[in-house]
Each structure stands twice: as C-alpha cells, then as structure tokens.
Amino acid sequence: MDIYKKSLTQLAALLNSKQISSKELTKYFLKRIAKYDSKLNSFISVNEDYANQQADNADKLISAGKNNFLTGIPIAHKDLFSTKDIFTTCGSKMLEKYLPPYDATVVKKLNDAGMISIGKTNMDEFAMGSSNESSYFGDVKNPWNLEKVPGGSSGGSASAVAARLSPVATGSDTGGSIRQPAAFCGLTGLKPTYGSVSRYGMIAYASSLDQGGPIGKSAEDCAVIFDEIKGFDKNDSTSNHQIDFKKTQLNLTKDDVNKITIGIPKEYFSQEMNEDISKIIFQAIEEFKNLGFNIKDITLPDHRYSIPAYYIIASAEASSNLSRYDGVKFGYRCQDPISLEDLYFRTRKEGFGTEVKKRIMIGTYALSSGYYDEYYMRALKIRRIIRDNFKEAFKEVDFIFSPTSPTTAFNIGEKTSNALEMYLSDVYTTPVNLAGLPAISIPVGFNNQLPVGMQIIGDYFSESNILNIANYFQKETDWHNYIPEEFNHE
Amino acid sequence: MSDWESVIGLEIHVQLMTKSKIFSSSSTAYGAVPNEQASYVDLGMPGTLPVLNEEVIKKAIEFGLAINGQISKKSIFARKNYFYPDLPKNYQISQLDLPIVEGGYIKIQNDQNIAKRINILRAHLEEDAGKSIHSKKDNCTFIDLNRAGTPLLEVVSEPDLRSANEAVEYMKKIHEIVTFLKISDGNMQEGSFRCDANVSVKKYHDKELGTRTELKNINSFKFVEKAINFEIQRQIDLIEDGGRVIQETRLYDENKNITKSMRSKEEANDYRYFPDPDLLPIEINEKFIKEIKDGMPMLPDEKRVSYQEDHALTNEQINILLNNSDLSQFVDDVIKKSKIEPKKLMNYFISSIYLKMNKENLLIQDMTITPEDFCKIINAVEDKKISKGNIKQIVDILLTTKGSTEKIIKKFAKAQDDDLENIDSLIDKVISDNPKQVDDYKKGKTKILGFFVGQVLKTAKDSDPGLIKEKIIKILDKV
C-alpha cells in the first residue's frame, strides 16, 4: 500500500475507514525506523512501548467514533520538546538523562489530538547549529546523500521525515532551524509568526526568536499540524492572545492568485548566491508567474546586517537561558565536586559541547558592562531596522520569495572548522526570526541530486495565506513528492 | 564627630502580600515544608516560562500612589544574571530600566523634630530567591525554594537621610504605608520587610559625597539603627586615622554589633542585565490607575491627622490603628455608631479585642465580632448595665459561640444585678465589722476607702471596683 508515501489526510482516511489500525500504522513506522535509522541517526530515542500504548487508545477512540482528524497518526518530536517521563535531551550531554515532569504545550496539544508520539529526533545541541553536527548524540545523515548533512538544528526531524520514518515531525526555528533542514531534505517546513505557537515546555535557546512548527511532506500536512498547535497559551506570555486563530482553509482560487503580488528582494540574489541554485529559484518564480501570480522586484536594503545581529541577540539570550544548567537541580553533574565553583565549572565544562560554550561566551561578552551598548543594544537597533525593511516591503507586496539557503546540503565536516561560513548559511532565514515573521520552505528542484528549497515569507500571522500559496504550487508541481531512492521501499 | 555628616540611602525590600508568586501559581504562605511550594516554574525546569501575576502590579501601583510617585505607563522586566544555588535559573527577574514606580517622596520627623521630605528614586518589582541552609553537622548545604519567586517591591530612596535615626523613621514610615494599605504583611521576623543601607560620611562643608559602603539584609528597626551607627563611626575613625573607605558590601553581625566586609567592588558581579524576552512590557493605562486609586483607603498620614484632630486619640492609640487598615476601618465604624468619646472607646477596644488579637495572633477578620456588636457591648458598659471587665468576656464568648449579642449582654447584666444585691449586703457587713476604720474615714482619712473596696472584692472578685467604691462612699456618708 506504500503507506510511507501517504499524506496525513490519506492516513486519516485509512484509519477512519478501518483499512488500517493505529496499532498497525504505528508498528509500520517503528519497523521503518528499526530498518533504516541506523543509516541516518535521526532519532535520539524511540518510544516503542509508549507509542503502542497510545495507539491502543487511539484504536479504541476510532472504533467508538470519538476520534479527531489526527487520531492514531504517528509523529516524531524534536528532542527539545518536553515529554512527560520521556527523556528529553536537547541533543546535549547536559540533559542526557533528564526526564521532564510535564509535557510541552505543543506535545500536549498533539497528544490530545490523538497523535502517536513515536520518538524524539536528533538535533544540534540546544538547537545551536545549522548542520546537526553539534549533537552529543552524533551527526545525522541526509537521506538524499549519506555523506551530506541534513541541515540543522532540526536535522533529525527533517532526516526522519525525508526517509519517511515518520509521517511528520515537529521542529523549532530560531534562525532557520525548521526551514533550512526542510530545504536540505526536500521537505516543507513552516516557521510560524513569533507568538503563534506556545513555547511552553520547548527548551529555550533564544527566547525572543524561538518558534515551534511542523516539518512535513507538503504544505497541506504542515497546515494540519499547524492548526493543531497554534493559539494562545496562558503559560506563555509571548503567545498571542489577540489573534483569532481560525482553521486553515486551503481554498485559493485562480481569481485570488491574480490579485497576489510576490516580491523578489534583489539583495537576496547577490554574488554569494550559488548560480545553479539561483537558476532553480528563478525557475520556480517563473512557475509561480505562469500560475498567475504577479512578480515584483523589491529591496530589503539592510538585511546584510542580520547575521551579526542574530548571533549577538541569540547568543546573549542563550547565555542567560542556559545558566540554569549548573549541576544543582537537574541534568548532568560532574563527579565529586570539591566546592561550589568546582561544581559549576566542571559540570558546565563537561556537560556542554563546543558550539554551546562558544555561544555562551559570545553572549556573555555581548551583555557585559562596557560592551552592552556596543553589541547588544546595536543588535537590537539592527533588529528594528530589519523589521522596518520588511514592513516597507509588505506595503508593496503580499509575499517575499527567496532561497532558503545559499547552498544545498554540504558535506559532513565541511564547515565545522569554519564557524563564519557555517553561520552564513543562515543568511536568508535569520532576518525572518529577527522580525518575528512567518515563513515556509518548499522544495522547488534539485541540484546535483540534492534538493533546493525556496522560502516564502509572509506578513505577521499570515500562515494561512503562506500555506495556501505553497499548497497551490504543490498541486501544480511534484517536487515535494520525490523520495530518496534508498528509502523509497517498504 | 560634630563636623562629620553622614549620608544614607535605603533600599527596602517589601514582600508583597499576594496569594501566589510573582510568576507562578505557587502559594507564598510562610513556613511550609521545604520545597513544597516550588512549582516547575519556580524550579526553573527547562522549558518553563514566567507568567506575571496581576495582583503584584496592583500592589506596586498602590504603593506608587501612596508615595506620590510616577506610575510608569510602560514598564519592563529585566534579567539580572548571577550564579547562586538558591537562584534556580541563575538569573533573577527584576527591573532595571523603566521600573514600575519612578520618583516620589514621604515626610518624616527629623532629629530636630522638623518635618523633612525624603525623596524616593524608584520602586521596582522583582522575584525573591530561595534560601540556602548551611549545615555544619551534615557538611552540606540544603536549598529551600519555597521563597523563590515571592514578589518583592524594592523601594530605593535618594541619599537624603542624615542619621541612623532618620533612616529608622523613614523605614517605619514606609512600613506603616505598606502594612496599612495591605501591600505587605510587613513581618520583619519572616523577612517580609528588610533593607540594605548605603552609608557614607563627609565633612559638612564638602560638596562631594564620600565613598559609600552597602550594608546588606538588615531585618529590624533596632539593627538598622545599630548597624548604621556602627558603620558611620567606623568610617569616621578610618578617615581620621588617615585611612580611606573602600566601596564594598558589608554584613551586619547582630551578636557582635559590628559590620564585616563581604565583598569589594572588584569582586562584585557584572549582572549583565537585559530585558527578559519571556515577558512582554507591562502597559498601564490611566483608567487602571484611577480604578486602583479610587479603591484605596485614606493614607496613613491623612488618617493620623484625622484621628488627632477629629477624634483626639492619643499617639499610642493612633499607632495601633495605622498598623492595619482593617483595624482602623473597624474602629472607624464603631466611632461612627457610638456616642462614646473616641479616646475612651479606643481604650475599651485595646483592652478587649486588640489584646485578644495580639495574644492569639489573629486578624480583625478572624474575630467574628462586628462593629455593631462591639457598640452594643460598650454602650451597655456606659449605661452601667455591665462592668468594663465584661467586655473582654463577651468578646471571648462571641469568638467561640454563635449567639445574639443582646442576649449575652442581658445575661451579664442580670448577673451584675444579682451581684449588686450581694455587694450591698457585703458592704453592710464590712462596715459593721470594721468600726475603727469607719471612724478613721469619718475623721477625713479618705485613703481608707481602698481597704473597704479590697475587703468587698475578696468575696466579689469579678465586680467593678469603681462601682463598689461609689457605693461604699454613699453608705459611709449615711452612717
């Protein structure tokens, strides 16, 4: 039946018509994980017993007719979403044996919807990274080419969905961590507006930028998950309580399309852009034009400053957010500390990896007295300017298109020694986080057998529109339907 | 010492009286089993987020209005970063820029008994840390996080205070405001009201301030006075001996009455303050402030004047009432309903209800008695239906049993009537038994009256001595 190819809607139909039970479906994907994941390392933990138990409950609900749309469908969670009594490591030795006492709001909502939590996916340590090479639990491989990185930090989620080890997965995006791995793995990944999805229970990297969202096979699948996880949460003061989060209707018509204008920022197609990728993106833009969308050149003049601003702000917040890992209350503790200082120093020295330490140091420095104005305050000013750039642009256009990443998936180890080059791979994604806007990455082609992703940025809380145009494109094209050969079997 | 002037500023930490913590729903009640009142948020568990308790904002605004301060239309929380085991997140959520209250002042009586204005720089909100309990016996440190996340308002004065005594006066004034307005329970033993003092000295004619030291965590009026006085003298002695005061944090040792160096400026933390991204700015509009203002009782200073001028209460009586607005409201109601002179009425109140409250650690709300009940009781005393001593007894009865106040008063009045008959015959007996003393009285030795009263009271223990005295005089005059 090639179940691994099915969309969430198709799986729901199979479950509803009782052609398959949730238990069977769960076992099916657990089997795929067992069969394929040794090649990918996309999961940190697989919750077989818990998943089977959830599946039994789902089947009871289905046979009683009390199921929701998503009841019985498996999902994988990035290992920074707290899952009650299930290890949540955040990709770090620091939390290797940490059992959260509660579920993150995103997890709770999906559990309540009846989804089966089959496992926790690998990620860059504390979500700091663009290649999934900073994980304490080892590198994750890209299913399209096992020599390549899957992107990061939600590399495990992207790798797992690309190899169809899970129908869909959650991710988190602080500077591109949903969109870039989605692009590298030929998937669709939605980074919602800051405040659309509760951050409660999602282990913080940079609080003013972090946002959870789905990584799926299509815009349609992302819409289904996004609808379930969005909305105000009283436990997260930064979740938006003014927006009326309606169900996403994927019903864009030809008439609507003709009224939509897409902006192409000229700064985003500069010299640093790989020519082949540029060509593929422009082919996609051409396709949108053929579908009836209006295309317009725009400018985002100050976006070249977004990488330094992002790394200052994210690191500053991280340096404070990660202070709590001190060996006193939870997580890793060094052996036999001889004093309080020794406990702090050794716990943090041994518990954190290099990338995390690097960012804690950058952040601590940027907030230090005497440097605060020069670094942190200036970064905040740039952040405001970037937001204003977007604001101006959205006066003229409805969406902004750009590449998701300047390159396709690179080799494992290729950029680990060059931090700056690694950081620059977030050049198109970080401005969106700084502004707090929603954006999606969709697959639009291949370069050297590696997927190329295009980013669609929308105005605040316009996820429904973004999903609609992505879906409109995907109905006319099939870039999103390609599956890496090695994993395209039962 | 006379040419030295001391310059003092206080940072008072006022624990706000709210049911739950500033950023979580855990209880703030004092004295629970360690860590029983610490939620995931208080523990700083990964992924948890703070959610502001609105009650805290209301109390801070009330305080701001009470000290004539400016309520910030927009206020923000910041993280103060430092590592300490009883600070679970290793940062404290506090305020740096845009505190909730800016500016303000109160008036105190200075050493020359002249009204002096003490300016307040700011009052900002923050969460308290937990407690570290160092155990020598077990050779380890225990951590109790029940207090972590308790709301605090830190009130920072300008360096306007010029003596330890002024500092105490200022602190008492702030204490009176926060307790009267129920912003805080003001309990100093439990640490609900404590202060840090910044102290420096300079010659009177010097324009520049001297180097200051900070005295940490002083939790009684007496210790504030002692610690500051010690520190002033220490600094003067140091300078006069050719030394130099260094900027540092010092601790007051209550047992030895000295201050000791804790850490120097060089060792001080760089707190790396930055706006807390987990909390949105607090936006406060005029309407909200007005609603709070309209709901506030008269301020203690105005109330004091009213008690002095309208009711002629003594200072002692006023101080009792200004400790708590519920208490003053109760007495105000009684004053309104009773014809009895307020000063006298207040004495009845103190010797009965107030005494009971203090003895059993009760609040006026815990006393089931209403102002109406109390009026009826003291009116009965005034009408001589019952004795003064009966007030206390009736208050006690009303606390434990549900009964009509009138009935209870009637019962006591009847008992008194019966007693009075007894007393008349007792007096007759005492007079006929003691002819010598009667003679002495007749000769003008009026002091002997005490002897007769004493003899009667030997038998009639609960009777009103004043009443007995009156009766004896009447009878003796007839003899």
Chai-1 contact restraints between the chains, C-beta under 6 A:
chainA,res_idxA,chainB,res_idxB,connection_type,confidence,min_distance_angstrom,max_distance_angstrom,comment,restraint_id
A,S82,B,G47,contact,1.0,0.0,6.0,A-B,restraint_1
A,A104,B,G47,contact,1.0,0.0,6.0,A-B,restraint_2
A,Y200,B,L49,contact,1.0,0.0,6.0,A-B,restraint_3
A,G201,B,G47,contact,1.0,0.0,6.0,A-B,restraint_4
A,M202,B,G47,contact,1.0,0.0,6.0,A-B,restraint_5
A,I203,B,P46,contact,1.0,0.0,6.0,A-B,restraint_6
A,I203,B,G47,contact,1.0,0.0,6.0,A-B,restraint_7
A,S207,B,P277,contact,1.0,0.0,6.0,A-B,restraint_8
A,S207,B,D278,contact,1.0,0.0,6.0,A-B,restraint_9
A,S208,B,P277,contact,1.0,0.0,6.0,A-B,restraint_10
A,D236,B,L49,contact,1.0,0.0,6.0,A-B,restraint_11
A,S237,B,V51,contact,1.0,0.0,6.0,A-B,restraint_12
A,S237,B,L279,contact,1.0,0.0,6.0,A-B,restraint_13
A,S237,B,L280,contact,1.0,0.0,6.0,A-B,restraint_14
A,E317,B,P277,contact,1.0,0.0,6.0,A-B,restraint_15
A,S320,B,R79,contact,1.0,0.0,6.0,A-B,restraint_16
A,S320,B,N81,contact,1.0,0.0,6.0,A-B,restraint_17
A,S320,B,Y91,contact,1.0,0.0,6.0,A-B,restraint_18
A,S323,B,N90,contact,1.0,0.0,6.0,A-B,restraint_19
A,S323,B,Y91,contact,1.0,0.0,6.0,A-B,restraint_20
A,R324,B,G44,contact,1.0,0.0,6.0,A-B,restraint_21
A,R324,B,K89,contact,1.0,0.0,6.0,A-B,restraint_22
A,R324,B,N90,contact,1.0,0.0,6.0,A-B,restraint_23
A,V328,B,P85,contact,1.0,0.0,6.0,A-B,restraint_24
A,L367,B,R272,contact,1.0,0.0,6.0,A-B,restraint_25
A,L367,B,F274,contact,1.0,0.0,6.0,A-B,restraint_26
A,S368,B,D270,contact,1.0,0.0,6.0,A-B,restraint_27
A,S369,B,D270,contact,1.0,0.0,6.0,A-B,restraint_28
